[in-house]
C-alpha cells in the first residue's frame, strides 16, 4: 500500500528533520500509529502468557542509539522500501537489502545501534521477560524472511482492528491468540520457503479446494474455470508437486469417503454415490470395484456378516 505522508519540518541543532504526523493511504483511509498497553487489561483465559504491548507502525522510520531492549520483542516487518539497512546488534554489524517481509525476535538485554534505517510497516509485540521462553517453546519461531499470504493478512488486519476495542471484555484474550496464530503462520511460511513448497501456490490452493468440495458433483473442468487455469496447464503444474494426477486425487477422495459411509451408515448405494460426489451410481460402482475388488453391495453384505 502506498501512503501519503503529512509532516512538519523541525529545525534542531541546525539540522532540519521531519516529524511525521500521520499516514494516509491513497485510498483516503486514515492509517495512524497505534500503541496499546495490555499489562493491566484483565483476561478471562489462562493461555500461559499474556501480551504486554502491541504497536502498529505504518511507514515507520526509527533510529536506536545504543538502545538496550529489556523486554522481549517480536517485530513483524510487513513492507519495506528498497535499499540497505545497517545496524549494530550487540556490537555485530547487520546489513539487510531484502524487501521481503521478515520477523525479528529481539531477546532481553539486546543492544541495538542504528546506522542506516529503511522506512517500513511494522507490527510489534512484547511479552513479559519471564514468559519469553514459554512462547519460544510453544511455537519455536525463528527470526527470518517469510512470504505474506491471505491467512496472515486476515490475522494482521484483525489485530489492528481489535486494537481499537481493547477494553471490551474478551478482546485482550483474542489478541493473545491472534499473536500466536500469526507466529504459527509465519513459521509455516518459512518452512515452505525452505522446502521449496511455495513454488506453485495456485496448485496448493486448488488441491485445498478439491479437498473441501470433493463431495459435490464437481468436475475438474469446472474447478479449472473457477481458478482461471486450463486443464492442460493444471496437469502440467500438478505433476511438478505430486506423484498422482488431479483426477486420481479426486477419485480416491470420493471412493475413500464412500467406503466410510458404507461402514458407518445405513444409506443405500445410490445415496452414498451422490453424497460422495459421483453423479452416476453405475460409474460409482465400477470405480469402487476397480479399487476395492468388489461391488459396494457386496462390500456391505460382507460387513454385515463380520
MODAJO-V449966 format. One line per field, one symbol per residue. psi: psi as a letter, one per 40 degrees, with the letter a starting at -180 (. if undefined). Layout:
psi: ???
This chain:
psi: hhihhiiihhhhfehhihhhdihhideehhgihhhihedehiidigeeihidihhhgifhhhhhgfhhhdhhhhhhhdhhiiahihihhfehhhiheieiiihhhhiifhhhhhdhiihihhhhiiiideeddddddddfiiiiiihiiddddddddddddedefdehheddddddddddddddddddddddddeeeedgddddddddddddedeigiidddddddefiiddddddddeedieiiddddddddddddddddddeieiiddddddeeehehdddddddddddeeiiddddddddde.
